[in-house]
Amino acid sequence: MEKYDICVIGAGPSGYAAAMRAVDFKKKVLLIEKKQLGGAGIHHGALSSKTWWEISREAWLMRKNGRAFNTSINLNFNFQEIKSEVRKAVNERMGLLEHHLHNINLSKNEELLFYKQGSARVVGKNEVEVNTLEGTETVNADFIILATGSRPRILPNIPVDEKIILTSDGIDKLEEFPNSMVILGAGVIGCEFATIFSNFGQTKVHLIDKGDRILPFEDEDVVNEVEKNLEEKNVLIHRNSKLINMRIENGLVAYTLEYTDGYQEVFRVEKALVSVGRIPNYENLFDENVGIDINNRGIKDNLTQTSVPNIYAVGDITADISLVNVGELEGRYAVERMFGMPPTRPLVYENISTIMFLTPEVAGVGLNEIAAQNKGMNYKIASLDYACISRATAMRNSEGFIKILVTDDDEMKILGMRVIGEHASSAIEAVALLISMDKGIREISELIHPHPSITEGIQECVRMLLNNSVLKPAVLRDKMQCKAYRNGKYSEVDF
């Protein structure tokens, strides 16, 4: 029986990161992947969908600014060429990972990393059964990391065939832009695909939302901006609507909605995308006698360690946040815990940076107002419209705003930030660092930011809170706000 220091099951972002961190410790590692190296994070998730978004964003800018470029407003885009470009992006990343994987031992001058393509099952505390094309074998490992990711949730009453009714895994099976598409689920993934298809302007998009607004976990001001942009691109948002049924009739999708007043209505579209969350892949992953605790959200863990001390779980398979950067962080953290190394940073989720690839782009870190209010917190807030930022004016795109939450005291420690608009994702780095360092806002106010840049807007928000901003909120009330939330009510900040 072959013996390893660590066996990592799953070569998606979290498993790959864990394996490479183990190599840093000069441990003998077996990395097993059932399907494709890189996992859903490359093939059907972050990389592929964001490549779609990047291309669609350029298409939207061409449609929006067509007259300035002497091009037709009614542009037609070649679906197959776009899909080919997405595949190129995926293949480029795959090629890089494969080259890295197969040459890592040469770079270290010793045999540390071993890779097998096949399925794996934990059959004992230290034993993993591996099935490959060559046959079945059992290996022994001091530690085991479960990193098998997740898959789209499918509702039992919806006939998903990945041809007419799709999940996000089926997008690459489309052969052309559908004339119409309904998206079930108004969370991040659903809204991102609504943005992508509406950006190209060749698909009438319907978006089903059971509540009164999309993205229910986000603040109302953020959601209002996103909804406005979707509807300007002819997206039909079904608010306060309950899906009664969805079926395939004569090659089309027919779906029935019931509204809060009891009225029912039937719609017909070419395609449907079901986007109602993801579920962890832990079926047949381990024998019951191994003793790993699970619940309806995934494998239960304590800072990546399962109920079996030498077995760890990282990434989407746990009940934590399902993001690539979180999965990589957890994979590295698990390995550091195993070998008694103090982690380079604590495993906390309060300062996780997120991006929603919408129009406009939305980036966030830390608490938003909904989360702060649910915690019963008092806080101060400053927000600045993009119209007040020189870089946004120069880009001729001043849609959006920056909003910072701080503690309601003299220290004004940063609780969180939301940026909605161009360059949003690049504007939150410094604030994420300050949150992790438990710092206040004065550090930002003292920085000399490049000009013109979007980050100057962050500095102006901070200066508002310090009562020394260049532009005064008392004058630009429609574009600048500085207020406090105390005991359930908003009020002007008393400096």
Wavefront OBJ file of the C-alpha trace (Angstrom):
o trace
v 0.000 0.000 0.000
v 1.448 3.339 -1.105
v 2.011 5.773 1.780
v 1.601 9.587 1.619
v 1.785 12.423 4.100
v -1.362 14.011 2.635
v -4.042 12.831 0.234
v -6.055 15.670 -1.306
v -9.328 14.669 -2.970
v -10.335 17.279 -5.520
v -8.105 19.503 -7.665
v -10.255 22.599 -7.818
v -9.030 25.908 -6.368
v -9.060 24.772 -2.719
v -7.556 21.328 -3.304
v -4.888 22.612 -5.671
v -3.897 25.348 -3.216
v -3.729 22.823 -0.373
v -1.508 20.465 -2.363
v 0.909 23.232 -3.291
v 1.088 24.463 0.309
v 1.945 20.914 1.388
v 4.780 20.892 -1.160
v 6.122 23.997 0.592
v 6.475 21.834 3.720
v 8.250 19.141 1.652
v 5.469 16.633 2.259
v 4.623 13.720 0.003
v 1.257 14.601 -1.521
v -1.274 12.676 -3.589
v -3.715 14.891 -5.473
v -6.762 13.152 -6.964
v -9.211 14.688 -9.433
v -12.304 12.923 -10.778
v -13.089 15.193 -13.730
v -11.035 18.191 -14.813
v -8.083 19.908 -13.217
v -9.163 23.274 -11.878
v -12.689 22.162 -10.999
v -15.829 24.223 -11.482
v -13.886 27.372 -10.599
v -12.349 27.245 -14.089
v -14.714 25.272 -16.274
v -18.219 26.364 -15.251
v -17.649 28.961 -12.556
v -15.506 31.985 -11.900
v -13.147 31.946 -14.893
v -15.556 30.938 -17.645
v -18.502 33.064 -16.493
v -16.324 36.100 -15.865
v -14.793 35.763 -19.319
v -18.339 35.821 -20.663
v -18.959 38.924 -18.548
v -15.809 40.717 -19.715
v -16.710 40.178 -23.373
v -20.340 41.142 -22.757
v -19.169 44.301 -21.008
v -17.241 45.320 -24.121
v -20.312 44.524 -26.215
v -22.458 46.742 -23.994
v -19.980 49.610 -24.265
v -20.015 49.270 -28.062
v -23.807 49.316 -28.067
v -23.919 52.237 -25.646
v -21.285 54.338 -27.442
v -21.959 53.179 -30.992
v -22.577 56.633 -32.393
v -19.222 57.882 -31.114
v -17.479 55.055 -32.992
v -19.611 55.419 -36.129
v -20.957 51.922 -35.673
v -24.505 50.665 -35.799
v -26.421 50.644 -32.529
v -28.035 47.328 -33.563
v -24.840 45.322 -33.471
v -24.929 41.556 -33.920
v -22.447 39.431 -32.027
v -21.164 36.024 -33.120
v -22.048 33.549 -30.373
v -19.689 30.827 -31.583
v -16.734 33.220 -31.766
v -17.458 34.479 -28.259
v -17.821 30.942 -26.931
v -14.527 30.059 -28.604
v -12.831 32.958 -26.809
v -14.211 31.719 -23.475
v -12.838 28.244 -24.202
v -9.457 29.770 -25.030
v -9.407 31.469 -21.619
v -10.268 28.190 -19.890
v -7.651 26.272 -21.901
v -4.985 28.883 -21.159
v -5.564 28.532 -17.435
v -5.748 24.753 -17.722
v -2.473 24.685 -19.639
v -0.756 26.800 -17.011
v -1.990 24.602 -14.134
v -1.077 21.377 -15.924
v 2.415 22.623 -16.770
v 2.882 23.744 -13.178
v 1.526 20.484 -11.759
v 3.690 18.215 -13.891
v 6.886 20.193 -13.365
v 6.672 21.047 -9.678
v 8.849 18.090 -8.692
v 11.572 19.191 -11.109
v 11.597 22.631 -9.537
v 11.965 21.093 -6.058
v 14.483 18.418 -7.149
v 12.535 15.701 -5.325
v 9.393 13.599 -5.739
v 6.805 15.369 -3.620
v 3.620 15.711 -5.651
v 1.759 12.819 -7.264
v -1.382 13.235 -9.362
v -4.053 10.692 -10.250
v -7.082 11.116 -12.499
v -9.961 9.154 -11.029
v -12.526 8.913 -8.256
v -11.681 8.536 -4.594
v -13.467 7.293 -1.487
v -12.307 7.501 2.121
v -12.677 3.974 3.494
v -10.819 4.428 6.773
v -9.310 7.082 8.968
v -6.084 6.923 6.978
v -7.139 4.997 3.892
v -8.415 6.172 0.524
v -9.661 3.919 -2.255
v -8.723 5.289 -5.684
v -10.385 4.183 -8.935
v -8.576 5.045 -12.168
v -8.552 3.667 -15.703
v -5.742 1.356 -14.589
v -7.853 -0.177 -11.824
v -8.512 0.206 -8.098
v -5.954 0.692 -5.359
v -5.964 1.735 -1.722
v -3.476 4.275 -0.424
v -2.537 5.329 3.103
v -2.183 8.950 4.231
v -1.448 10.589 7.557
v -3.847 13.404 6.645
v -6.734 13.634 4.200
v -8.229 16.801 2.723
v -11.697 16.706 1.185
v -12.035 19.359 -1.518
v -14.621 17.995 -3.934
v -16.492 21.261 -4.438
v -20.142 21.721 -5.339
v -22.599 21.551 -8.217
v -25.707 23.508 -9.232
v -28.806 22.746 -7.201
v -31.593 21.174 -9.259
v -35.201 21.405 -8.121
v -37.028 18.070 -8.374
v -40.064 19.466 -10.221
v -38.090 21.183 -13.004
v -36.993 19.003 -15.971
v -33.406 20.192 -16.378
v -31.950 18.691 -19.572
v -28.996 21.115 -20.059
v -30.340 21.820 -23.551
v -33.544 23.783 -23.113
v -33.641 24.110 -19.326
v -30.078 24.669 -18.172
v -27.969 25.155 -15.100
v -24.770 27.197 -15.207
v -23.009 23.958 -16.240
v -24.980 23.955 -19.477
v -24.212 27.455 -20.734
v -21.349 26.208 -22.893
v -23.774 23.806 -24.618
v -25.698 26.683 -26.192
v -25.090 27.082 -29.920
v -26.426 30.623 -30.336
v -27.926 33.486 -28.409
v -31.480 32.524 -27.476
v -34.109 35.065 -28.464
v -35.500 34.834 -24.941
v -34.456 33.297 -21.634
v -35.907 33.094 -18.148
v -33.566 32.912 -15.168
v -34.921 31.327 -12.003
v -33.123 32.798 -9.017
v -32.175 36.423 -8.420
v -29.048 35.808 -6.376
v -25.509 36.567 -7.515
v -25.213 33.892 -10.229
v -28.663 34.563 -11.645
v -28.099 38.320 -11.757
v -24.657 37.884 -13.319
v -26.088 35.801 -16.187
v -28.959 38.277 -16.571
v -26.278 40.953 -16.944
v -24.241 38.921 -19.437
v -27.087 38.063 -21.812
v -28.715 41.497 -21.611
v -25.347 43.166 -22.317
v -25.235 41.553 -25.767
v -28.743 42.827 -26.503
v -29.795 39.739 -28.449
v -31.756 37.963 -25.714
v -34.891 39.126 -23.955
v -34.134 38.175 -20.342
v -36.749 37.406 -17.708
v -35.617 37.194 -14.069
v -37.799 35.507 -11.452
v -37.535 36.953 -7.953
v -39.728 35.631 -5.162
v -39.150 38.797 -3.115
v -39.783 42.448 -3.811
v -36.211 43.021 -5.021
v -33.242 41.091 -6.375
v -30.086 40.338 -4.327
v -31.980 40.280 -1.004
v -28.763 40.138 1.045
v -27.524 43.462 -0.344
v -28.371 47.012 0.721
v -31.296 48.688 -0.974
v -29.228 51.476 -2.546
v -26.944 48.915 -4.212
v -29.880 46.846 -5.456
v -31.698 49.895 -6.824
v -28.696 50.763 -8.995
v -28.390 47.209 -10.335
v -32.131 46.877 -10.991
v -32.197 50.203 -12.818
v -29.419 49.097 -15.148
v -30.965 45.698 -15.847
v -34.319 47.219 -16.689
v -32.681 49.823 -18.937
v -31.411 46.835 -20.928
v -34.943 45.466 -21.258
v -34.706 42.799 -18.533
v -38.136 41.850 -17.198
v -37.894 41.340 -13.423
v -40.763 39.264 -12.045
v -40.999 40.602 -8.483
v -42.976 38.968 -5.676
v -43.581 35.975 -7.915
v -43.849 32.293 -7.043
v -42.967 29.714 -9.670
v -45.886 27.287 -9.914
v -44.305 25.099 -12.589
v -41.783 25.075 -15.423
v -42.046 22.662 -18.309
v -40.905 22.033 -21.876
v -43.645 22.404 -24.508
v -42.916 22.018 -28.234
v -39.239 22.794 -27.714
v -39.911 25.938 -25.671
v -40.007 26.662 -21.957
v -43.415 27.414 -20.467
v -43.558 28.646 -16.913
v -46.388 29.732 -14.668
v -46.038 32.409 -12.010
v -48.337 33.276 -9.154
v -48.180 36.767 -7.693
v -48.904 37.886 -4.137
v -52.493 38.752 -5.064
v -53.116 35.181 -6.261
v -53.123 36.023 -9.981
v -51.385 33.465 -12.213
v -49.712 34.114 -15.567
v -48.040 31.864 -18.152
v -44.909 32.898 -20.079
v -43.070 31.167 -22.929
v -39.369 31.589 -23.756
v -36.693 29.723 -25.708
v -34.436 28.764 -22.815
v -34.404 28.677 -19.031
v -31.498 28.941 -16.614
v -32.028 27.502 -13.142
v -29.846 29.359 -10.664
v -31.016 28.469 -7.173
v -27.710 27.868 -5.413
v -25.191 25.055 -5.243
v -24.945 21.858 -3.202
v -21.777 20.157 -1.893
v -20.348 17.055 -3.556
v -19.980 14.550 -0.738
v -22.098 11.604 -1.969
v -20.098 8.338 -1.911
v -17.060 10.284 -0.728
v -16.556 8.344 2.501
v -17.841 5.249 4.281
v -20.268 5.850 7.121
v -17.971 4.099 9.570
v -15.342 6.809 9.058
v -17.474 9.047 11.286
v -17.436 12.380 9.434
v -20.310 14.612 10.568
v -22.455 16.285 7.921
v -25.584 18.404 7.844
v -27.888 19.668 5.103
v -25.393 22.397 4.164
v -22.281 20.255 3.838
v -19.537 18.722 5.917
v -19.346 20.167 9.417
v -15.919 21.569 10.249
v -14.125 23.565 12.889
v -11.712 25.857 11.079
v -11.366 23.231 8.290
v -10.980 20.230 10.672
v -13.799 17.666 10.546
v -15.063 15.466 13.376
v -12.225 13.067 12.450
v -9.074 14.914 13.605
v -6.792 13.953 10.702
v -9.418 14.619 8.017
v -10.028 18.176 6.836
v -12.647 19.722 4.550
v -12.143 22.895 2.533
v -13.938 24.926 -0.099
v -17.533 24.497 -1.240
v -17.939 21.128 0.439
v -18.282 22.860 3.812
v -20.985 25.250 4.985
v -18.711 28.285 4.707
v -18.661 30.927 1.969
v -18.517 29.410 -1.527
v -15.888 31.582 -3.206
v -12.638 30.701 -4.965
v -10.528 32.998 -2.801
v -12.096 31.569 0.365
v -11.501 27.995 -0.813
v -7.839 28.691 -1.538
v -7.439 30.351 1.851
v -9.030 27.370 3.605
v -6.870 24.870 1.707
v -3.667 26.626 2.691
v -4.863 27.144 6.257
v -5.682 23.432 6.685
v -2.167 22.383 5.702
v -0.621 24.931 8.032
v -2.761 23.602 10.898
v -1.686 20.031 10.183
v 1.999 20.711 10.586
v 1.837 23.069 13.528
v 2.834 26.157 11.614
v 1.188 29.329 12.839
v -1.022 30.381 9.906
v 0.183 33.477 8.092
v -3.141 35.055 9.052
v -6.153 33.973 11.108
v -8.926 32.184 9.264
v -11.650 34.820 9.552
v -14.403 35.684 7.136
v -15.166 39.255 8.185
v -12.787 40.835 5.669
v -13.445 38.612 2.657
v -13.482 40.682 -0.524
v -16.275 39.888 -2.960
v -17.145 40.937 -6.495
v -20.489 40.721 -8.275
v -20.012 40.958 -12.021
v -23.048 43.047 -12.806
v -23.673 46.382 -14.472
v -22.274 48.302 -12.740
v -19.709 46.035 -11.113
v -20.269 45.617 -7.360
v -17.449 44.970 -4.898
v -17.629 44.659 -1.156
v -15.716 43.806 1.969
v -16.848 43.439 5.556
v -20.354 44.303 6.727
v -23.043 45.998 4.708
v -25.885 47.894 6.334
v -28.229 44.884 6.400
v -25.647 42.788 8.264
v -24.796 45.606 10.699
v -28.457 46.213 11.477
v -29.114 42.490 11.946
v -26.331 42.523 14.547
v -28.040 45.414 16.330
v -25.096 47.721 15.727
v -24.961 51.486 15.667
v -22.670 52.873 12.972
v -21.723 55.881 10.885
v -21.861 55.903 7.134
v -20.454 58.051 4.349
v -21.387 57.651 0.698
v -20.147 59.456 -2.379
v -21.645 59.404 -5.852
v -19.290 58.521 -8.721
v -20.231 61.863 -10.274
v -17.948 63.461 -7.659
v -14.914 61.409 -8.743
v -12.720 62.837 -11.509
v -11.732 59.434 -12.892
v -15.369 58.421 -13.317
v -16.070 61.697 -15.106
v -13.098 61.103 -17.425
v -14.349 57.577 -18.185
v -17.714 59.101 -19.099
v -19.309 56.618 -16.742
v -20.412 58.119 -13.449
v -22.989 55.489 -12.510
v -22.460 54.185 -9.005
v -21.222 55.197 -5.596
v -18.851 54.355 -2.739
v -20.159 53.667 0.763
v -18.130 53.138 3.942
v -19.433 51.924 7.319
v -17.493 52.689 10.504
v -18.061 52.232 14.220
v -20.121 54.894 15.947
v -17.339 56.174 18.170
v -14.251 58.349 18.031
v -12.056 55.517 16.687
v -14.323 54.994 13.663
v -12.944 51.547 12.871
v -13.934 50.305 9.454
v -16.808 47.811 9.490
v -17.244 47.436 5.758
v -17.430 49.046 2.353
v -19.445 48.697 -0.839
v -18.381 50.093 -4.196
v -20.696 49.955 -7.191
v -19.301 51.246 -10.455
v -16.293 51.072 -12.772
v -13.067 49.718 -11.207
v -15.043 48.672 -8.101
v -13.004 45.528 -7.486
v -9.684 47.377 -7.521
v -10.921 49.968 -5.023
v -11.380 47.747 -1.968
v -7.907 46.305 -1.359
v -6.684 48.872 1.158
v -9.929 48.797 3.109
v -9.857 44.977 3.315
v -6.363 45.205 4.804
v -7.404 47.841 7.339
v -10.380 45.723 8.442
v -8.110 42.715 9.018
v -5.771 44.955 11.035
v -8.719 46.332 13.070
v -7.763 49.842 12.052
v -9.719 53.077 11.729
v -10.140 55.437 8.813
v -7.373 57.959 9.418
v -4.780 55.822 7.626
v -6.752 56.209 4.386
v -7.197 59.943 4.814
v -3.437 60.397 5.083
v -2.567 58.454 1.915
v -1.652 60.287 -1.262
v -3.811 58.573 -3.870
v -2.984 58.612 -7.584
v -4.928 61.172 -9.566
v -7.283 60.688 -11.180
v -8.375 57.400 -9.643
v -11.499 55.825 -8.195
v -9.761 55.365 -4.840
v -9.824 59.127 -4.387
v -13.531 58.647 -3.776
v -12.748 56.437 -0.796
v -10.525 59.139 0.601
v -13.285 61.730 0.194
v -15.732 59.444 2.036
v -13.248 59.196 4.886
v -12.762 62.951 4.924
v -16.527 63.385 5.187
v -16.503 61.285 8.345
v -13.618 63.383 9.666
v -15.477 66.585 8.738
v -12.733 67.867 6.436
v -13.832 66.819 2.939
v -13.030 68.937 -0.095
v -16.606 68.707 -1.382
v -19.223 69.440 1.270
v -22.244 67.150 1.718
v -24.327 70.098 2.916
v -24.049 71.514 -0.610
v -24.134 68.318 -2.708
v -26.884 66.536 -0.784
v -27.988 64.491 -3.809
v -24.462 63.150 -4.334
v -22.904 62.985 -0.844
v -24.246 61.637 2.432
v -22.785 61.440 5.894
v -25.087 60.112 8.583
v -25.395 57.857 11.602
v -27.607 54.843 12.243
v -28.494 54.710 15.928
v -31.117 52.623 17.673
v -32.928 51.837 14.453
v -32.978 55.346 13.003
v -30.865 57.481 10.670
v -29.714 60.946 11.641
v -27.192 63.518 10.449
v -23.714 62.948 11.863
v -22.950 65.238 14.778
v -19.249 65.963 14.539
l 1 2 3 4 5 6 7 8 9 10 11 12 13 14 15 16 17 18 19 20 21 22 23 24 25 26 27 28 29 30 31 32 33 34 35 36 37 38 39 40 41 42 43 44 45 46 47 48 49 50 51 52 53 54 55 56 57 58 59 60 61 62 63 64 65 66 67 68 69 70 71 72 73 74 75 76 77 78 79 80 81 82 83 84 85 86 87 88 89 90 91 92 93 94 95 96 97 98 99 100 101 102 103 104 105 106 107 108 109 110 111 112 113 114 115 116 117 118 119 120 121 122 123 124 125 126 127 128 129 130 131 132 133 134 135 136 137 138 139 140 141 142 143 144 145 146 147 148 149 150 151 152 153 154 155 156 157 158 159 160 161 162 163 164 165 166 167 168 169 170 171 172 173 174 175 176 177 178 179 180 181 182 183 184 185 186 187 188 189 190 191 192 193 194 195 196 197 198 199 200 201 202 203 204 205 206 207 208 209 210 211 212 213 214 215 216 217 218 219 220 221 222 223 224 225 226 227 228 229 230 231 232 233 234 235 236 237 238 239 240 241 242 243 244 245 246 247 248 249 250 251 252 253 254 255 256 257 258 259 260 261 262 263 264 265 266 267 268 269 270 271 272 273 274 275 276 277 278 279 280 281 282 283 284 285 286 287 288 289 290 291 292 293 294 295 296 297 298 299 300 301 302 303 304 305 306 307 308 309 310 311 312 313 314 315 316 317 318 319 320 321 322 323 324 325 326 327 328 329 330 331 332 333 334 335 336 337 338 339 340 341 342 343 344 345 346 347 348 349 350 351 352 353 354 355 356 357 358 359 360 361 362 363 364 365 366 367 368 369 370 371 372 373 374 375 376 377 378 379 380 381 382 383 384 385 386 387 388 389 390 391 392 393 394 395 396 397 398 399 400 401 402 403 404 405 406 407 408 409 410 411 412 413 414 415 416 417 418 419 420 421 422 423 424 425 426 427 428 429 430 431 432 433 434 435 436 437 438 439 440 441 442 443 444 445 446 447 448 449 450 451 452 453 454 455 456 457 458 459 460 461 462 463 464 465 466 467 468 469 470 471 472 473 474 475 476 477 478 479 480 481 482 483 484 485 486 487 488 489 490 491 492 493 494 495
